[in-house]
Amino acid sequence: MSTLIREATPEDIPQILELIRLLAEYEREPDAVEATEEGLRKLFFGENPATFAHVIDDPEAESGRLAGMAIWFLNFSTWTGRHGIWLEDLYVREELRGRGYGLALMRHLAKICVERGYGRLEWTALDWNAPALGFYHSLGAVRMEEWTTLRLAGQALEDQAK
């Protein structure tokens, strides 16, 4: 199945945005998506891309439909002195789940980590998403119980930038 996984191309952008919107619906935030095709195109394929996307093609679709995606960027650990991958989003179309596509994408990212000498593959999952948590635990992933994700955004971010 790894032959179905490939780096995204500019032609994939409309479907990637569709998958992002489907993910937002699944995560109960359908109105939160601000991303645009133009913005994603610049992000993934601009002069110095720092965010990356791998996609998996739906082998049953004749139209070149994407089955799923993994969007990621590099992070860094001062403790290990090495980069890692931060998986921002992993999504497989709901009707195609259970076929190993998510597993294939995760294994592909793990392989990138190992080949490039990265020390970690990290991500967050919603605490109510039992299917995702079960899947991630089945891979050997562990919860980082002592860590709390924090965020500055919106007005709080603007206030701190003054």
DSSP file (Angstrom, degrees, kcal/mol; ACC not computed):
  #  RESIDUE AA STRUCTURE BP1 BP2  ACC     N-H-->O    O-->H-N    N-H-->O    O-->H-N    TCO  KAPPA ALPHA  PHI   PSI    X-CA   Y-CA   Z-CA
    1    1 A M    >         0   0    0      0, 0.0     3,-2.2     0, 0.0     4,-0.5   0.000 360.0 360.0 360.0 -19.7    0.0    0.0    0.0
    2    2 A S  G >   +     0   0    0      1,-0.3     3,-1.1     2,-0.2     0, 0.0   0.758 360.0  69.3 -61.3 -21.9    2.9    2.4    0.4
    3    3 A T  G 3  S+     0   0    0      1,-0.3    -1,-0.3    53,-0.0     0, 0.0   0.720  92.0  59.8 -67.9 -18.7    3.0    2.9   -3.3
    4    4 A L  G <  S+     0   0    0     -3,-2.2    53,-1.5    52,-0.1     2,-0.4   0.686  89.2  87.3 -79.5 -18.4   -0.3    4.7   -3.0
    5    5 A I  E <   +A   56   0A   0     -3,-1.1     2,-0.3    -4,-0.5    51,-0.2  -0.661  55.3 154.5 -86.8 135.1    1.2    7.3   -0.7
    6    6 A R  E     -A   55   0A   0     49,-2.4    49,-2.9    -2,-0.4     2,-0.2  -0.972  48.7 -86.2-151.0 162.6    2.9   10.3   -2.4
    7    7 A E  E     -A   54   0A   0     -2,-0.3    47,-0.3    47,-0.2    45,-0.0  -0.491  57.1-102.9 -67.1 142.9    3.8   13.9   -1.8
    8    8 A A        -     0   0    0     45,-2.8    45,-0.1    -2,-0.2    -1,-0.1  -0.294  34.8-151.0 -64.7 153.3    0.9   16.2   -2.5
    9    9 A T    >   -     0   0    0     -3,-0.1     3,-1.9     1,-0.0     4,-0.4  -0.794  31.9-102.1-118.3 164.7    1.0   18.2   -5.8
   10   10 A P  G >  S+     0   0    0      0, 0.0     3,-1.3     0, 0.0    -2,-0.0   0.833 121.8  62.5 -56.3 -30.7   -0.5   21.5   -6.6
   11   11 A E  G 3  S+     0   0    0      1,-0.2     4,-0.3     2,-0.1    -3,-0.0   0.718  96.4  59.9 -67.4 -19.5   -3.3   19.7   -8.4
   12   12 A D  G <> S+     0   0    0     -3,-1.9     4,-2.6     1,-0.2     3,-0.5   0.604  77.1  95.5 -81.5 -12.0   -4.3   18.1   -5.1
   13   13 A I  H <> S+     0   0    0     -3,-1.3     4,-2.6    -4,-0.4     5,-0.2   0.873  80.1  51.4 -54.1 -47.4   -5.0   21.4   -3.4
   14   14 A P  H  > S+     0   0    0      0, 0.0     4,-1.8     0, 0.0    -1,-0.2   0.915 114.9  43.8 -57.7 -40.4   -8.8   21.4   -4.0
   15   15 A Q  H  > S+     0   0    0     -3,-0.5     4,-2.7    -4,-0.3    -2,-0.2   0.865 110.5  54.8 -72.3 -35.0   -9.2   17.9   -2.6
   16   16 A I  H  X S+     0   0    0     -4,-2.6     4,-2.4     2,-0.2    -1,-0.2   0.934 109.3  48.1 -61.9 -44.1   -6.9   18.7    0.4
   17   17 A L  H  X S+     0   0    0     -4,-2.6     4,-2.2    -5,-0.2    -1,-0.2   0.892 110.2  52.4 -63.3 -38.3   -9.1   21.6    1.3
   18   18 A E  H  X S+     0   0    0     -4,-1.8     4,-2.3    -5,-0.2    -2,-0.2   0.925 110.1  48.0 -61.0 -43.9  -12.1   19.4    0.9
   19   19 A L  H  X S+     0   0    0     -4,-2.7     4,-2.5     2,-0.2    -2,-0.2   0.879 109.1  53.7 -65.1 -37.5  -10.5   16.9    3.3
   20   20 A I  H  X S+     0   0    0     -4,-2.4     4,-2.4     2,-0.2    -1,-0.2   0.921 110.0  47.7 -60.9 -43.4   -9.7   19.7    5.8
   21   21 A R  H  X S+     0   0    0     -4,-2.2     4,-2.1     2,-0.2    -2,-0.2   0.894 110.8  50.8 -65.8 -39.8  -13.3   20.7    5.7
   22   22 A L  H  X S+     0   0    0     -4,-2.3     4,-2.4     2,-0.2    -2,-0.2   0.899 110.2  50.4 -64.0 -39.8  -14.5   17.1    6.3
   23   23 A L  H  X S+     0   0    0     -4,-2.5     4,-2.5     2,-0.2    -2,-0.2   0.921 108.4  52.0 -62.3 -44.2  -12.1   16.9    9.2
   24   24 A A  H  <>S+     0   0    0     -4,-2.4     5,-3.3     1,-0.2    -2,-0.2   0.896 109.9  49.2 -61.0 -40.0  -13.5   20.1   10.7
   25   25 A E  H ><5S+     0   0    0     -4,-2.1     3,-1.6     3,-0.2    -1,-0.2   0.935 111.3  49.3 -62.7 -45.6  -17.0   18.7   10.4
   26   26 A Y  H 3<5S+     0   0    0     -4,-2.4    -2,-0.2     1,-0.3    -1,-0.2   0.877 110.1  51.2 -60.7 -38.1  -15.9   15.5   12.1
   27   27 A E  T 3<5S-     0   0    0     -4,-2.5    -1,-0.3    -5,-0.2    -2,-0.2   0.257 119.1-112.1 -86.9  13.8  -14.2   17.4   14.9
   28   28 A R  T < 5S+     0   0    0     -3,-1.6    -3,-0.2    -5,-0.1    -2,-0.1   0.768  92.9 102.7  66.2  29.3  -17.4   19.5   15.4
   29   29 A E    > < +     0   0    0     -5,-3.3     3,-1.9    -6,-0.2     4,-0.3  -0.371  31.9 152.7-133.5  54.1  -15.9   22.7   14.1
   30   30 A P  T 3  S+     0   0    0      0, 0.0     3,-0.4     0, 0.0    -5,-0.2   0.762  75.0  48.6 -62.9 -25.0  -17.3   23.1   10.6
   31   31 A D  T 3  S+     0   0    0      1,-0.2    -6,-0.0    -7,-0.1   -10,-0.0   0.393  91.0  82.2 -93.9   4.1  -17.1   26.9   10.6
   32   32 A A    <   +     0   0    0     -3,-1.9     2,-0.5   -11,-0.1    -1,-0.2   0.640  61.0 106.9 -84.6 -14.2  -13.5   27.1   11.8
   33   33 A V        +     0   0    0     -3,-0.4   -12,-0.0    -4,-0.3   -13,-0.0  -0.533  28.8 160.1 -74.4 118.7  -11.8   26.5    8.5
   34   34 A E        +     0   0    0     -2,-0.5    -1,-0.2     2,-0.1    -2,-0.0   0.467  36.6 118.9-108.7  -9.9  -10.3   29.7    7.2
   35   35 A A        -     0   0    0    -18,-0.1     2,-0.3     4,-0.1     3,-0.1  -0.198  45.1-162.6 -60.0 148.2   -7.8   28.0    4.8
   36   36 A T     >  -     0   0    0      1,-0.1     4,-2.6     0, 0.0     5,-0.2  -0.869  32.3-112.9-126.4 162.3   -8.1   28.7    1.1
   37   37 A E  H  > S+     0   0    0     -2,-0.3     4,-2.6     1,-0.2     5,-0.2   0.928 119.4  50.1 -59.4 -44.4   -6.8   27.0   -2.0
   38   38 A E  H  > S+     0   0    0      1,-0.2     4,-2.2     2,-0.2    -1,-0.2   0.920 111.2  48.4 -61.3 -44.3   -4.5   29.9   -2.7
   39   39 A G  H  > S+     0   0    0      1,-0.2     4,-2.4     2,-0.2    -1,-0.2   0.910 112.8  47.3 -63.0 -43.1   -3.2   29.9    0.9
   40   40 A L  H  X S+     0   0    0     -4,-2.6     4,-2.8     2,-0.2     5,-0.4   0.890 109.1  54.8 -65.9 -38.8   -2.5   26.2    0.8
   41   41 A R  H  X S+     0   0    0     -4,-2.6     4,-2.3    -5,-0.2    -2,-0.2   0.930 112.3  43.1 -60.1 -45.2   -0.8   26.4   -2.5
   42   42 A K  H  X S+     0   0    0     -4,-2.2     4,-1.6     2,-0.2    -2,-0.2   0.904 114.3  51.9 -65.7 -41.2    1.6   29.1   -1.2
   43   43 A L  H  < S+     0   0    0     -4,-2.4     8,-0.7    -5,-0.2     7,-0.6   0.931 121.4  28.7 -62.3 -48.9    2.1   27.1    2.1
   44   44 A F  H  < S+     0   0    0     -4,-2.8    -1,-0.2     1,-0.1    -2,-0.2   0.776 136.5  24.3 -84.7 -28.3    3.0   23.8    0.4
   45   45 A F  H  < S+     0   0    0     -4,-2.3    -3,-0.2    -5,-0.4    -2,-0.2   0.213  91.1 115.5-129.0  15.0    4.5   25.0   -2.8
   46   46 A G  S  < S-     0   0    0     -4,-1.6    -3,-0.1    -5,-0.1    -4,-0.1   0.089  85.7 -74.6 -73.2-167.7    5.8   28.5   -2.2
   47   47 A E  S    S+     0   0    0      1,-0.3    -4,-0.1     2,-0.0    -1,-0.0   0.893 125.6  15.1 -61.2 -45.0    9.4   29.6   -2.3
   48   48 A N  S    S-     0   0    0     -5,-0.0    -1,-0.3     0, 0.0    -3,-0.1  -0.637  82.5-161.3-130.7  74.9   10.4   28.1    1.1
   49   49 A P        +     0   0    0      0, 0.0    -5,-0.1     0, 0.0    -6,-0.1  -0.319  18.8 172.6 -63.4 136.4    7.8   25.6    2.1
   50   50 A A        +     0   0    0     -7,-0.6    24,-0.6     1,-0.1     2,-0.4   0.335  64.2  64.4-120.9  -0.2    7.8   24.7    5.8
   51   51 A T  E     - B   0  73A   0     -8,-0.7     2,-0.3    22,-0.1    22,-0.2  -0.972  67.6-165.2-127.1 142.2    4.6   22.6    5.8
   52   52 A F  E     - B   0  72A   0     20,-3.4    20,-2.6    -2,-0.4     2,-0.4  -0.884   8.6-157.5-131.7 155.1    4.2   19.4    3.9
   53   53 A A  E     - B   0  71A   0     -2,-0.3   -45,-2.8    18,-0.2     2,-0.4  -0.998   3.2-170.6-136.1 134.3    1.4   17.1    2.8
   54   54 A H  E     -AB   7  70A   0     16,-2.5    16,-2.6    -2,-0.4     2,-0.3  -0.953  15.3-166.5-116.3 143.4    1.4   13.5    1.9
   55   55 A V  E     -AB   6  69A   0    -49,-2.9   -49,-2.4    -2,-0.4     2,-0.5  -0.863  15.5-142.9-127.7 160.7   -1.7   12.0    0.4
   56   56 A I  E     -AB   5  68A   0     12,-2.2    11,-3.1    -2,-0.3    12,-1.4  -0.993  22.7-132.1-126.0 126.0   -3.0    8.5   -0.3
   57   57 A D  E     - B   0  66A   0    -53,-1.5     9,-0.2    -2,-0.5     8,-0.1  -0.452  20.0-116.6 -76.5 146.5   -4.9    7.9   -3.5
   58   58 A D    >   -     0   0    0      7,-2.8     3,-1.3     1,-0.2     6,-0.2  -0.750  22.8-159.6 -81.4 109.6   -8.2    6.0   -3.4
   59   59 A P  T 3  S+     0   0    0      0, 0.0    -1,-0.2     0, 0.0     7,-0.0   0.681  88.1  55.6 -68.0 -15.3   -7.4    2.9   -5.5
   60   60 A E  T 3  S+     0   0    0      5,-0.1     2,-0.5    -3,-0.0    -2,-0.0   0.588  91.0  85.6 -91.9 -10.9  -11.1    2.3   -6.1
   61   61 A A    X   -     0   0    0     -3,-1.3     3,-0.6     4,-0.2    -3,-0.0  -0.780  56.8-163.9 -96.9 131.9  -11.8    5.7   -7.6
   62   62 A E  T 3  S+     0   0    0     -2,-0.5    -1,-0.1     1,-0.2    -2,-0.0   0.663  84.1  68.2 -81.9 -16.6  -11.2    6.2  -11.3
   63   63 A S  T 3  S-     0   0    0      1,-0.0    -1,-0.2     0, 0.0    -2,-0.0   0.359 114.7-104.1 -89.1   5.7  -11.3   10.0  -10.9
   64   64 A G    <   +     0   0    0     -3,-0.6     2,-0.1    -6,-0.2    -2,-0.1   0.808  58.0 174.7  77.1  28.7   -8.1   10.3   -8.9
   65   65 A R        -     0   0    0     -7,-0.2    -7,-2.8     1,-0.1     2,-0.3  -0.440  30.5-121.0 -70.9 140.7   -9.9   11.0   -5.7
   66   66 A L  E     -B   57   0A   0     -9,-0.2    -9,-0.3     1,-0.1     3,-0.1  -0.662  15.9-163.3 -81.8 136.1   -7.8   11.2   -2.5
   67   67 A A  E     -     0   0A   0    -11,-3.1    26,-2.9    -2,-0.3     2,-0.3   0.790  67.8 -29.4 -84.4 -32.5   -8.5    8.7    0.2
   68   68 A G  E     -BC  56  92A   0    -12,-1.4   -12,-2.2    24,-0.2     2,-0.3  -0.980  54.4-139.1-171.6 178.1   -6.7   10.6    2.9
   69   69 A M  E     -BC  55  91A   0     22,-2.6    22,-2.4    -2,-0.3     2,-0.4  -0.979   6.1-152.6-150.4 157.8   -4.0   13.0    3.9
   70   70 A A  E     -BC  54  90A   0    -16,-2.6   -16,-2.5    -2,-0.3     2,-0.5  -0.980  15.2-167.3-132.2 122.7   -1.3   13.8    6.4
   71   71 A I  E     +BC  53  89A   0     18,-2.7    17,-2.0    -2,-0.4    18,-1.7  -0.947  23.0 155.7-111.9 129.7   -0.3   17.4    6.9
   72   72 A W  E     -BC  52  87A   0    -20,-2.6   -20,-3.4    -2,-0.5     2,-0.3  -0.930  25.1-167.1-149.6 166.6    2.9   18.0    8.9
   73   73 A F  E     -BC  51  86A   0     13,-1.8    13,-3.3    -2,-0.3     2,-0.3  -0.942  37.6 -86.3-149.1 168.6    5.8   20.3    9.7
   74   74 A L  E     - C   0  85A   0    -24,-0.6    11,-0.2    -2,-0.3     2,-0.2  -0.572  38.6-177.2 -80.5 141.4    9.1   20.0   11.5
   75   75 A N  E     - C   0  84A   0      9,-2.4     9,-1.5    -2,-0.3     2,-0.3  -0.622  15.6-134.3-117.6-172.9    9.4   20.6   15.2
   76   76 A F  E     - C   0  83A   0      7,-0.3     2,-0.5    -2,-0.2     7,-0.2  -0.999   5.1-151.9-148.7 141.1   12.5   20.6   17.4
   77   77 A S  E  >> - C   0  82A   0      5,-2.2     4,-2.1    -2,-0.3     5,-0.8  -0.964   3.0-164.0-114.4 120.2   13.5   19.2   20.7
   78   78 A T  T  45S+     0   0    0     -2,-0.5    -1,-0.1     2,-0.2     5,-0.0   0.807  92.7  58.2 -68.0 -27.4   16.1   21.0   22.7
   79   79 A W  T  45S+     0   0    0      1,-0.2    -1,-0.2    -3,-0.1    -2,-0.0   0.906 118.3  27.8 -70.8 -41.5   16.5   17.8   24.8
   80   80 A T  T  45S-     0   0    0      2,-0.2    -2,-0.2     0, 0.0    -1,-0.2   0.690  97.4-135.1 -91.4 -18.5   17.4   15.6   21.9
   81   81 A G  T  <5 +     0   0    0     -4,-2.1     2,-0.3     1,-0.3    -3,-0.2   0.772  69.4 104.8  69.4  25.9   18.9   18.3   19.7
   82   82 A R  E   <S-C   77   0A   0     -5,-0.8    -5,-2.2     1,-0.0    -1,-0.3  -0.934  71.6-108.9-136.5 157.7   17.0   17.0   16.7
   83   83 A H  E     -C   76   0A   0     -2,-0.3    36,-2.6    -7,-0.2    37,-0.4  -0.309  32.4-175.0 -71.9 166.0   14.0   17.8   14.6
   84   84 A G  E     -C   75   0A   0     -9,-1.5    -9,-2.4    34,-0.3     2,-0.5  -0.882  28.9 -97.7-146.0 178.7   10.9   15.8   14.7
   85   85 A I  E     -Cd  74 121A   0     35,-2.6    37,-2.7    -2,-0.3     2,-0.7  -0.905  22.4-156.7-105.1 131.8    7.6   15.7   12.8
   86   86 A W  E     -Cd  73 122A   0    -13,-3.3   -13,-1.8    -2,-0.5     2,-0.9  -0.946  13.5-148.3-103.2 114.1    4.6   17.4   14.1
   87   87 A L  E     +C   72   0A   0     35,-3.2    37,-0.5    -2,-0.7   -15,-0.2  -0.743  18.4 179.6 -83.2 108.4    1.5   15.8   12.5
   88   88 A E  E     +     0   0A   0    -17,-2.0     2,-0.4    -2,-0.9   -16,-0.2   0.924  66.5   4.5 -76.8 -46.2   -1.0   18.6   12.3
   89   89 A D  E     -C   71   0A   0    -18,-1.7   -18,-2.7    34,-0.0     2,-0.4  -0.990  51.7-177.4-146.3 134.9   -3.8   16.6   10.6
   90   90 A L  E     +C   70   0A   0     -2,-0.4     2,-0.4   -20,-0.2   -20,-0.2  -1.000  22.5 167.9-123.1 126.4   -4.3   13.0    9.6
   91   91 A Y  E     -C   69   0A   0    -22,-2.4   -22,-2.6    -2,-0.4     2,-0.4  -0.988  18.6-176.9-146.5 134.3   -7.6   12.3    7.9
   92   92 A V  E     -C   68   0A   0     -2,-0.4   -24,-0.2   -24,-0.3     5,-0.1  -0.992  45.7 -96.3-124.6 134.8   -9.1    9.4    5.9
   93   93 A R    >   -     0   0    0    -26,-2.9     3,-2.1    -2,-0.4     4,-0.4  -0.213  35.7-122.1 -50.9 136.7  -12.5    9.7    4.3
   94   94 A E  G >  S+     0   0    0      1,-0.3     3,-1.2     2,-0.2    -1,-0.1   0.853 110.1  52.6 -53.7 -42.0  -15.0    8.2    6.6
   95   95 A E  G 3  S+     0   0    0      1,-0.2    -1,-0.3     3,-0.0    -2,-0.1   0.594 110.4  49.9 -73.9  -8.3  -16.3    5.6    4.1
   96   96 A L  G X  S+     0   0    0     -3,-2.1     3,-0.8   -29,-0.2     5,-0.4   0.345  82.5 119.0-109.6   4.3  -12.7    4.4    3.5
   97   97 A R  T <   +     0   0    0     -3,-1.2    -3,-0.0    -4,-0.4    -4,-0.0  -0.323  62.2  41.0 -70.3 154.8  -11.7    3.9    7.1
   98   98 A G  T 3  S+     0   0    0     -2,-0.0    -1,-0.2     1,-0.0    -3,-0.0   0.506  86.6  98.6  87.5   5.0  -10.6    0.5    8.3
   99   99 A R  S <  S-     0   0    0     -3,-0.8    -2,-0.1     0, 0.0    -3,-0.0   0.362 101.5-101.8-105.1   2.8   -8.7   -0.3    5.1
  100  100 A G  S  > S+     0   0    0     -4,-0.1     4,-2.4     3,-0.0     5,-0.1   0.516  85.9 123.1  93.7   5.2   -5.3    0.6    6.5
  101  101 A Y  H  > S+     0   0    0     -5,-0.4     4,-2.4     2,-0.2     5,-0.2   0.920  76.6  47.0 -68.7 -42.9   -4.9    4.0    4.9
  102  102 A G  H  > S+     0   0    0      2,-0.2     4,-2.5     1,-0.2    -1,-0.2   0.917 113.3  49.7 -62.8 -42.7   -4.3    5.8    8.2
  103  103 A L  H  > S+     0   0    0      1,-0.2     4,-2.7     2,-0.2     5,-0.2   0.911 109.9  51.3 -61.3 -43.2   -1.8    3.2    9.3
  104  104 A A  H  X S+     0   0    0     -4,-2.4     4,-2.1     1,-0.2    -2,-0.2   0.909 110.7  48.2 -62.7 -41.9    0.0    3.5    6.0
  105  105 A L  H  X S+     0   0    0     -4,-2.4     4,-2.2     2,-0.2    -2,-0.2   0.918 112.6  48.4 -64.4 -43.1    0.2    7.3    6.3
  106  106 A M  H  X S+     0   0    0     -4,-2.5     4,-2.4     1,-0.2    -2,-0.2   0.920 112.2  48.7 -64.0 -42.9    1.5    7.0    9.9
  107  107 A R  H  X S+     0   0    0     -4,-2.7     4,-2.4     1,-0.2    -1,-0.2   0.874 108.8  54.2 -64.6 -36.2    4.1    4.4    8.9
  108  108 A H  H  X S+     0   0    0     -4,-2.1     4,-2.0    -5,-0.2    -1,-0.2   0.923 110.2  45.8 -63.2 -44.0    5.2    6.6    6.0
  109  109 A L  H  X S+     0   0    0     -4,-2.2     4,-2.3     2,-0.2    -2,-0.2   0.892 111.3  52.6 -66.7 -38.7    5.8    9.5    8.4
  110  110 A A  H  X S+     0   0    0     -4,-2.4     4,-2.5     1,-0.2    -2,-0.2   0.901 108.1  51.8 -61.2 -40.2    7.6    7.2   10.8
  111  111 A K  H  X S+     0   0    0     -4,-2.4     4,-2.9     2,-0.2     5,-0.2   0.900 107.6  51.7 -64.1 -40.8    9.8    6.1    8.0
  112  112 A I  H  X S+     0   0    0     -4,-2.0     4,-2.2     2,-0.2     6,-0.3   0.933 109.8  50.8 -59.2 -45.5   10.6    9.8    7.1
  113  113 A C  H  X>S+     0   0    0     -4,-2.3     5,-2.4     1,-0.2     4,-0.7   0.945 113.9  42.9 -57.0 -50.4   11.6   10.3   10.8
  114  114 A V  H ><5S+     0   0    0     -4,-2.5     3,-0.9     1,-0.2    -2,-0.2   0.931 114.2  49.7 -64.8 -46.7   13.9    7.4   10.9
  115  115 A E  H 3<5S+     0   0    0     -4,-2.9    -1,-0.2     1,-0.2    -2,-0.2   0.846 116.9  41.4 -62.5 -34.3   15.5    8.0    7.5
  116  116 A R  H 3<5S-     0   0    0     -4,-2.2    -1,-0.2    -5,-0.2    -2,-0.2   0.438 113.3-113.0 -95.6   0.1   16.2   11.7    8.3
  117  117 A G  T <<5 +     0   0    0     -3,-0.9    -3,-0.2    -4,-0.7     2,-0.2   0.714  58.7 159.8  76.8  20.5   17.3   11.1   11.9
  118  118 A Y      < -     0   0    0     -5,-2.4   -34,-0.3    -6,-0.3    -1,-0.2  -0.495  35.1-146.1 -74.3 147.8   14.4   12.9   13.4
  119  119 A G        +     0   0    0    -36,-2.6     2,-0.3    -2,-0.2   -35,-0.2   0.637  66.9  24.3 -91.8 -14.9   13.7   11.9   17.0
  120  120 A R        -     0   0    0    -37,-0.4   -35,-2.6   -45,-0.1     2,-0.4  -0.985  44.4-155.1-151.4 154.7    9.9   12.1   17.3
  121  121 A L  E     +d   85   0A   0     -2,-0.3     2,-0.3   -37,-0.2   -35,-0.2  -0.969  37.5 172.4-126.7 115.3    6.6   11.9   15.6
  122  122 A E  E     +d   86   0A   0    -37,-2.7   -35,-3.2    -2,-0.4     2,-0.3  -0.864  10.9 148.9-128.6 157.5    4.1   13.9   17.7
  123  123 A W        -     0   0    0     -2,-0.3     2,-0.3   -37,-0.2   -35,-0.1  -0.960  34.4-115.0-167.6 172.9    0.5   15.1   17.4
  124  124 A T        -     0   0    0    -37,-0.5     2,-0.3    -2,-0.3    -2,-0.0  -0.861  21.0-165.0-116.7 158.8   -2.6   15.9   19.4
  125  125 A A        -     0   0    0     -2,-0.3     2,-0.1     8,-0.0    -2,-0.0  -0.992  32.3-100.9-139.5 146.3   -6.0   14.1   19.4
  126  126 A L    >   -     0   0    0     -2,-0.3     3,-1.6     1,-0.1     7,-0.2  -0.440  29.2-129.8 -66.1 137.8   -9.3   15.3   20.8
  127  127 A D  T 3  S+     0   0    0      1,-0.3    -1,-0.1    -2,-0.1     6,-0.0   0.704 106.4  52.6 -66.9 -18.5   -9.9   13.6   24.1
  128  128 A W  T 3  S+     0   0    0      1,-0.1     2,-1.9     2,-0.0    -1,-0.3   0.521  81.8  97.2 -90.8  -6.1  -13.5   12.5   23.0
  129  129 A N    <>  +     0   0    0     -3,-1.6     4,-2.6     1,-0.2     5,-0.2  -0.513  46.0 168.9 -87.5  74.6  -12.2   10.9   19.8
  130  130 A A  H  > S+     0   0    0     -2,-1.9     4,-2.7     1,-0.2     5,-0.2   0.860  72.0  54.2 -57.9 -41.4  -12.1    7.3   21.1
  131  131 A P  H  > S+     0   0    0      0, 0.0     4,-2.2     0, 0.0    -1,-0.2   0.936 112.6  43.9 -61.0 -43.1  -11.6    5.7   17.6
  132  132 A A  H  > S+     0   0    0      2,-0.2     4,-3.0     1,-0.2     5,-0.2   0.935 114.1  49.7 -65.9 -45.3   -8.6    7.9   16.9
  133  133 A L  H  X S+     0   0    0     -4,-2.6     4,-2.5     1,-0.2     5,-0.2   0.907 111.4  49.4 -61.4 -41.2   -7.1    7.4   20.4
  134  134 A G  H  X S+     0   0    0     -4,-2.7     4,-1.9    -5,-0.2    -1,-0.2   0.913 111.9  48.9 -62.7 -42.6   -7.6    3.6   20.1
  135  135 A F  H  X S+     0   0    0     -4,-2.2     4,-0.9    -5,-0.2    -2,-0.2   0.944 112.6  47.1 -61.3 -49.1   -5.9    3.7   16.7
  136  136 A Y  H ><>S+     0   0    0     -4,-3.0     5,-1.9     1,-0.2     3,-0.7   0.892 111.3  50.9 -64.1 -39.6   -2.9    5.7   18.0
  137  137 A H  H ><5S+     0   0    0     -4,-2.5     3,-1.3     1,-0.2    -1,-0.2   0.864 103.4  59.9 -64.2 -34.4   -2.5    3.6   21.1
  138  138 A S  H 3<5S+     0   0    0     -4,-1.9    -1,-0.2     1,-0.3    -2,-0.2   0.749 101.0  56.0 -65.7 -21.5   -2.5    0.5   18.8
  139  139 A L  T <<5S-     0   0    0     -4,-0.9    -1,-0.3    -3,-0.7    -2,-0.2   0.617 126.2-101.4 -80.6 -13.8    0.6    2.0   17.1
  140  140 A G  T < 5S+     0   0    0     -3,-1.3    -3,-0.2    -4,-0.4    -2,-0.1   0.472  71.1 151.4 101.9   5.2    2.4    2.2   20.4
  141  141 A A      < -     0   0    0     -5,-1.9     2,-0.4     1,-0.0    -1,-0.3  -0.403  31.4-149.5 -68.8 146.7    1.8    6.0   20.9
  142  142 A V        -     0   0    0     -2,-0.1     2,-0.2     2,-0.0    -1,-0.0  -0.918  15.5-113.2-119.9 146.2    1.7    7.2   24.5
  143  143 A R        -     0   0    0     -2,-0.4     2,-1.2     1,-0.1     3,-0.2  -0.529  18.3-136.9 -73.4 140.7   -0.3   10.0   26.0
  144  144 A M    >   +     0   0    0     -2,-0.2     3,-1.8     1,-0.2    -1,-0.1  -0.645  32.7 173.5 -96.4  74.1    1.8   12.9   27.3
  145  145 A E  T 3  S+     0   0    0     -2,-1.2    -1,-0.2     1,-0.3    -2,-0.0   0.760  70.3  54.3 -58.6 -31.3   -0.2   13.2   30.4
  146  146 A E  T 3  S+     0   0    0     -3,-0.2     2,-0.4     2,-0.0    -1,-0.3   0.550  95.7  82.5 -84.2  -5.7    2.0   15.8   32.1
  147  147 A W    <   -     0   0    0     -3,-1.8     2,-0.5     2,-0.0    -3,-0.1  -0.810  58.1-164.0-105.5 139.1    1.9   18.2   29.2
  148  148 A T        -     0   0    0     -2,-0.4     2,-0.3     2,-0.0    -3,-0.0  -0.984  20.2-129.9-120.2 127.4   -0.9   20.7   28.4
  149  149 A T        -     0   0    0     -2,-0.5     2,-0.3     2,-0.0    -2,-0.0  -0.605  28.3-169.9 -75.5 132.3   -1.2   22.4   25.0
  150  150 A L        -     0   0    0     -2,-0.3     2,-0.3     2,-0.0    -2,-0.0  -0.877   2.7-168.0-121.5 155.8   -1.5   26.1   25.2
  151  151 A R        -     0   0    0     -2,-0.3     2,-0.5     2,-0.1    -2,-0.0  -0.994  18.4-159.0-148.8 136.9   -2.4   28.6   22.5
  152  152 A L        +     0   0    0     -2,-0.3     2,-0.3     4,-0.1    -2,-0.0  -0.979  38.2 144.8-106.6 127.2   -2.3   32.4   21.9
  153  153 A A    >>  +     0   0    0     -2,-0.5     3,-1.0     0, 0.0     4,-0.9  -0.958  44.2   3.8-153.0 166.6   -4.7   33.3   19.1
  154  154 A G  H 3> S-     0   0    0     -2,-0.3     4,-2.2     1,-0.2     3,-0.2  -0.217 126.3  -5.1  58.4-135.7   -7.1   36.1   18.1
  155  155 A Q  H 3> S+     0   0    0      1,-0.2     4,-3.0     2,-0.2    -1,-0.2   0.856 134.2  57.0 -63.5 -37.7   -7.2   39.1   20.3
  156  156 A A  H <> S+     0   0    0     -3,-1.0     4,-1.8     2,-0.2    -1,-0.2   0.906 109.2  46.8 -61.2 -40.5   -4.9   37.6   23.0
  157  157 A L  H  X S+     0   0    0     -4,-0.9     4,-1.1    -3,-0.2    -2,-0.2   0.931 112.7  49.4 -64.6 -46.1   -2.2   37.1   20.3
  158  158 A E  H >< S+     0   0    0     -4,-2.2     3,-0.5     1,-0.2     4,-0.3   0.911 109.3  52.9 -58.9 -43.7   -2.8   40.7   19.0
  159  159 A D  H >< S+     0   0    0     -4,-3.0     3,-1.0     1,-0.2    -1,-0.2   0.883 109.6  47.8 -61.1 -39.7   -2.5   42.0   22.6
  160  160 A Q  H 3< S+     0   0    0     -4,-1.8    -1,-0.2     1,-0.2    -2,-0.2   0.688 103.3  62.9 -77.2 -16.7    0.8   40.3   23.2
  161  161 A A  T <<        0   0    0     -4,-1.1    -1,-0.2    -3,-0.5    -2,-0.2   0.498 360.0 360.0 -84.7  -3.4    2.2   41.5   19.9
  162  162 A K    <         0   0    0     -3,-1.0    -1,-0.2    -4,-0.3    -2,-0.1   0.475 360.0 360.0 -78.1 360.0    2.0   45.2   20.9
